[in-house]
């Protein structure tokens, strides 16, 4: 086979357009598998977060400052699943961006914005739970509706300013203009970060809120264990070991799920963001895509961790799914005692 034949077999995003990006050739079965997995992630993220939004919005008993923070998280993750992931899915599977440069900038800005907002919400939820468990007497005075609203506004506005500011100003390309020009082609839509902005973005979006979140949950675990020991000391002799064991196991399980899922989904992506500029941007696109979708998967997990993990959310979910949510007076159902 000569070189002319090889060139003729090469596929491009826009076959007859000069400067078009080469298209990755994949077997049909692989493309189908990718579409199934990514579409499944989108479905779970959108439907799961919609259930959280509907439950908190509809049932009066869930109208608390803490739950409104979870409601805002559900809105962020739902928008990420409905507005961002579908286009990212096509780009990942087809290895091409077919929607133009302007929409690429908008999509990239919203992607960065929603991802950062989701992580910031998780950090604020950790702070809310810290005060609820570690300082319960002053919890209502600290976590007022005003403070929760302030947390929500900060999460949205800061994420918006950072996401759109970085992408539209192109400050992330300072010092690597030659590389960007040499590697650019029609049909690509990626955000390249130089060394400074790679480190800054990872710090703002993950390292700082992640460290705060993990520290607070570890503190919560030790406080919960201390509470379990106090209850254990006051319980009858026959019940002491069982009460302490159950509470400590529940605290450890909750801690493990929250931190484990968060780190599993986001840590590999941000490590790559930091390292990539130092290895001359040699990270394969398929690696970036895989780690990016692992981060997206966190938005599908959040409803199960921060919503349906609680019995009253599970009960609200059943009422919504079975259609009883349309019954007169359903918004006033006591989710803590009524059985369905």
PATI-266395 format. One record per residue (C-alpha): x, z, y. Coordinates in steps of 0.1 Angstrom, whole numbers, padded with zeros to 4 digits, always signed. Layout:
// PATI-266395
XZY...
// end
This chain:
// PATI-266395
+0000+0000+0000+0016-0010+0033+0014+0007+0067-0013-0017+0080-0036-0007+0051-0031+0030+0058-0040+0025+0095-0071+0006+0086-0082+0035+0063-0078+0061+0091-0111+0073+0105-0116+0084+0141-0143+0103+0159-0151+0073+0179-0139+0044+0158-0137+0017+0185-0126+0040+0214-0090+0041+0224-0075+0076+0224-0101+0089+0199-0092+0119+0178-0085+0113+0141-0113+0125+0118-0107+0147+0089-0119+0131+0057-0137+0155+0034-0155+0150+0001-0193+0149+0005-0197+0180-0018-0173+0200+0005-0192+0190+0036-0225+0199+0020-0211+0233+0010-0199+0239+0046-0232+0230+0061-0251+0252+0036-0229+0282+0044-0229+0277+0082-0266+0270+0083-0272+0301+0063-0251+0322+0087-0271+0307+0116-0304+0314+0099-0296+0350+0091-0282+0356+0126-0312+0342+0144-0339+0356+0121-0323+0390+0117-0318+0395+0154-0352+0382+0162-0366+0409+0139-0347+0435+0158-0359+0421+0192-0396+0419+0180-0394+0454+0165-0380+0472+0195-0402+0452+0220-0434+0457+0201-0434+0493+0188-0437+0519+0215-0420+0545+0194-0388+0524+0196-0388+0522+0234-0358+0545+0239-0326+0539+0260-0305+0538+0228-0327+0512+0212-0327+0491+0243-0290+0488+0240-0295+0475+0204-0322+0452+0218-0297+0437+0242-0272+0433+0213-0299+0415+0194-0305+0391+0223-0268+0383+0226-0264+0377+0188-0296+0357+0187-0284+0334+0216-0250+0330+0199-0268+0319+0167-0292+0296+0183-0273+0281+0212-0236+0281+0201-0234+0281+0163-0253+0248+0156-0229+0228+0178-0199+0246+0164-0212+0238+0129-0212+0201+0135-0178+0202+0151-0163+0222+0122-0178+0201+0094-0173+0167+0111-0140+0177+0128-0153+0159+0159-0171+0168+0191-0198+0143+0199-0214+0159+0229-0192+0150+0258-0166+0169+0280-0191+0186+0303-0211+0201+0275-0178+0210+0258-0169+0232+0288-0203+0248+0289-0203+0254+0251-0168+0269+0252-0177+0291+0281-0209+0304+0265-0191+0309+0231-0165+0331+0248-0191+0349+0268-0215+0357+0239-0187+0367+0216-0172+0391+0242-0207+0405+0251-0214+0412+0214-0182+0432+0210-0187+0451+0243-0222+0460+0231-0208+0474+0199-0184+0496+0220-0212+0509+0242-0234+0516+0211-0204+0537+0197-0203+0556+0230-0241+0562+0228-0238+0576+0193-0208+0597+0202-0227+0616+0229-0258+0618+0206-0238+0635+0178-0210+0653+0196-0228+0664+0227-0265+0665+0218-0275+0691+0243-0265+0669+0273-0272+0636+0256-0305+0629+0274-0289+0637+0307-0259+0614+0301-0276+0585+0282-0304+0579+0307-0322+0546+0311-0301+0540+0342-0268+0544+0324-0279+0523+0295-0290+0496+0319-0256+0498+0335-0239+0494+0301-0261+0463+0294-0255+0448+0329-0217+0453+0326-0216+0437+0292-0235+0406+0303-0219+0401+0337-0183+0408+0327-0186+0385+0297-0201+0358+0319-0174+0361+0345-0146+0361+0320-0159+0333+0297-0168+0309+0325-0140+0319+0347-0113+0312+0321-0127+0279+0308-0137+0264+0341-0106+0275+0361-0083+0264+0333-0059+0293+0341-0054+0296+0303-0035+0263+0304-0009+0273+0330+0026+0265+0317+0014+0244+0287+0001+0214+0306+0025+0190+0288+0014+0201+0254-0023+0198+0263-0018+0163+0276+0002+0152+0246-0023+0167+0221-0055+0158+0238-0078+0131+0225-0114+0120+0228-0136+0139+0204-0119+0173+0206-0134+0205+0220-0111+0235+0217-0100+0263+0239-0062+0266+0241-0047+0299+0254-0012+0303+0267+0008+0334+0258-0004+0355+0287-0041+0346+0284-0040+0348+0246-0028+0384+0249-0052+0392+0278-0082+0377+0261-0075+0396+0228-0070+0428+0247-0102+0425+0268-0124+0411+0241-0111+0431+0210-0082+0455+0213-0096+0477+0241-0133+0479+0230-0123+0479+0193-0099+0508+0198-0125+0528+0218-0151+0520+0192-0130+0530+0162-0118+0562+0180-0153+0573+0188-0166+0567+0152-0137+0586+0137-0145+0615+0161-0182+0612+0151-0172+0614+0114-0153+0646+0119-0180+0662+0139-0206+0652+0113-0185+0667+0086-0182+0699+0106-0220+0700+0111-0224+0695+0073-0202+0725+0066-0222+0747+0090-0254+0737+0073-0237+0742+0040-0227+0778+0050-0263+0786+0059-0279+0770+0028-0288+0789-0004-0259+0791-0028-0274+0766-0053-0279+0739-0026-0246+0743-0007-0225+0717-0026-0252+0691-0027-0261+0693+0010-0225+0691+0021-0216+0663-0003-0246+0642+0007-0240+0645+0045-0202+0639+0042-0208+0609+0019-0234+0595+0043-0211+0599+0073-0182+0583+0054-0203+0554+0043-0217+0547+0078-0182+0549+0092-0168+0526+0066-0195+0500+0070-0194+0499+0108-0156+0498+0112-0150+0478+0081-0173+0449+0089-0161+0448+0126-0125+0446+0116-0130+0422+0088-0149+0398+0110-0129+0399+0142-0093+0411+0135-0080+0380+0118-0093+0357+0146-0077+0377+0175-0044+0382+0156-0043+0344+0154-0052+0340+0191-0022+0362+0200+0003+0347+0176-0006+0310+0180+0011+0304+0214+0044+0319+0201+0045+0295+0171+0040+0264+0194+0003+0262+0186+0009+0252+0150-0020+0270+0135-0041+0244+0115-0075+0237+0130-0092+0245+0097-0077+0281+0099-0091+0285+0134-0125+0272+0123-0126+0296+0093-0116+0326+0114-0140+0317+0141-0169+0315+0116-0158+0348+0102-0163+0362+0137-0197+0345+0140-0207+0362+0107-0205+0395+0125-0235+0385+0145-0254+0380+0113-0243+0415+0100-0252+0434+0132-0290+0435+0126-0284+0450+0091-0259+0476+0104-0274+0485+0138-0311+0478+0131-0323+0478+0095-0299+0505+0085-0324+0530+0098-0356+0538+0078-0379+0533+0108-0364+0498+0115-0370+0490+0078-0406+0500+0082-0410+0480+0114-0395+0450+0096-0420+0453+0068-0449+0455+0093-0437+0424+0111-0431+0403+0079-0464+0412+0064-0483+0402+0096-0496+0437+0102-0479+0435+0136-0509+0414+0148-0534+0442+0140-0550+0461+0169-0530+0492+0177-0500+0482+0156-0477+0489+0186-0486+0526+0184-0479+0531+0147-0459+0561+0139-0429+0546+0122-0415+0580+0112-0445+0592+0091-0469+0563+0084-0464+0545+0051-0470+0508+0045
// end
